[in-house]
Amino acid sequence: MEVRQWQVTEALSSMRRLHDLIDDLTEEEVIAALELESGSQRRASMIDRLISRAVRLNEIKYSNSLKEKYYGTRIVQDSLPG
């Protein structure tokens, strides 16, 4: 999946902006933001929030993978938001 650089840069502009955008970022975008932040300003609160989001996205992906494996595709599609 392609990383939307504008969203990553915008999310890192401030904690308030990160809060506004974090739910729209993909796992790849969260990791890209972590790479940028850890390599530059190193704001601990922003890094902590990005790590928490990356963990949550990974948890969701893993949960869906297990549901698909043990319940089948139909159950996973029914449980997806949207």
N, C-alpha and C positions, 0 to 999 in steps of 0.2 A: 504494500500500500504506500502511496505517495505521502510524504510529510508536507503538510501545508505550512510553509515557512512563515508566512504572515501571522498565522494563529500562534505559532510558537514564540515568535518575537514579541507579539502583542501581549501574550500571557505573561512573559517575563518582565514587562514594563513596570509592574507594581503588584503587590499582594492583592489589592482590590481587583485588578484586572485578571489576575490568575484565578481568583475566586469566581469571577464572572464567566470565564472561559473553560475552566478545567473539565467540566462535564462534557464538553464538546470535543475535547482532544482525544485522539486515538492513542493506543499504547505506544506506537512508534513516535508520535509527537511528544508524548510525555517523556519518553527516553531521550529524544533529541533536546528537549528543554532541560532535562537533567544534565546532559553533557555540556550544553552551553553555560548553564548557571554554575556548575561545579568548576568549569574552566575559567570563569571570569569573576563575577562579583562574590560568589560563594555565600549568598545570604542563607543562613542555616534554616530559617523558617520556611523559605521558599523551597529549598531542597527537601526538607522534611515533608512538606505538603505534596510535592511531586512524587516522592517515594511512596507515600501512602496511596496516592492515586494509581501508580503503577502496580502496586501490590493488589489493590482492589480489582483493577482490570484483569490482572492475571488470575485472580480468584474466580471471577465471573467466567473467563474463558475455560478454566479447568472444570468448573461446575458444569458448564454446558457440554463439555467434552464427555464427562462422566454420564450425564443424563442421556446423551445421544448413544453412548455405548450400551447402557443398561436398560434404557426405556425405548430407544429408537428415535428416529428423526422427528416424528410427529409431535412427541411430547416436548422436545426442545423448541421447536418452532412455536408451539402454543405458549411457552413460557417466556419468549422473548418480548421485550417491551415494544410498543409501536402500535 
